[in-house]
Amino acid sequence: MASSARWATVNCMIEDKIIEDIRSEWVVYGKLRNQREIVDALPDSIDLKALLEISYLASIKKEEGVSSQTRVVFMAEETVATMSEKMPRLDLMVFNSEITFTPENLAKLAPAFDQELSALLVTRGKKCQYALMGLIFYGKGGSSLSQGQGSRVRPQALTLSVRAPGCVAIAYGDSVVGRFEGGEFVPTNLDPWGSSIFCGHIISIISQHEKYDLYKPHYWLFYRDCLRRLYSTAAEKGRGGTILWAPSAIREKAFGCLREGTVVTGKQCGSTLIRELIDRASTFALREDSKKMLAEYIDLLANLSCVDGALIIDDELKPLRFRSKIAIHNKWSGTVNKSIIDNTIPAEAFETYDTSRFGTRHSSAIDFVAECSGAVAFVISEDGPVRTMMRHENSIVIWPDCLNTFFLDS
């Protein structure tokens, strides 16, 4: 196939070096995870550049004033017949005629599809151009809070996913290699849930909760997914915000670092809903109802975090105050490290994190966790990233982006 024909629909705006950086990281990622199939599926540089440019350009277009959120799966030479033979469980809806894969067509089709439920299938069309062939329906995956999870197949192939304008996640199936954002390629990173320091701290607090010993490890699984859903749902709002997680033992100290805000009181809390969910797990209908209640409760907390100011919750996942301002006189001047994994590696062995470009929201959160040892801050930027930070011994640890992690829809 002539390469010129394959370039017919793209603007050649992404530098070749970025494409090669992505391909190099793809190989490194596959080896790191000890998955040879990822390495073997290294995308062709021309295909990758074309599909990435089209997805990026579609992401900055608006239809009816709304930015496009898309997901495409690329299978270069596949036909309906060959795909059905290789993946008989694949739930594929085929278009009766090819639609040329262009930014305009992708943006126009985007409102019809939810990327957590489906993806558009792209192949090389009959005229050697890229074409939209149909829709792959695979259902939601990932979270323990998802209701009625299905078992549909998610294709293992180059997958490009857009949640925010100008940001394209590059993945092999559900495994994210990195993101093209702000004109640069950002490799995927370790999130706090891969750190024994972070997880160990959270577990040390929630292990004091009622019936924790009886319910573990299920309690931990649901608690972890509640926090993940909290900051990821808040990020989807695109408004920015700060969520402060403060264990009950330091509540008064935390309150002393805040001013203004609206105090919240009530009987409901996340930990109670988690226990009710585990208690009802033996009956499908009751379990699904409990999942729905817990998910809706966490989404309510996410909405509170989008109001100007910080939301503070305790370790029982109960809201204490929102619209709060962080007011600390002692500004942190110590070390800020990036993504410390565990205590067996000295802090000085980790990369220091440059915070010089941080605004008030991030700087205030650093000051808060420095002053309130044991607290955790999730800072949601308006442009997408969610940074997690906590104090560890004599330094602050930051995980740069909890959304740029190893898995889609996690």
Helices and strands as residue ranges (DSSP letters): H 3-6, H 16-32, H 36-40, H 45-59, E 62-63, E 66-67, E 71-74, H 80-86, E 92-100, H 103-109, G 110-112, E 118-124, E 130-137, E 158-164, E 167-172, E 175-181, E 184-187, G 192-194, H 196-206, H 212-215, H 218-236, E 241-245, G 248-250, H 251-255, E 258-259, E 262-263, H 270-279, H 284-305, E 310-313, E 319-326, E 335-338, G 347-349, H 360-371, E 376-380, E 386-392, E 395-399
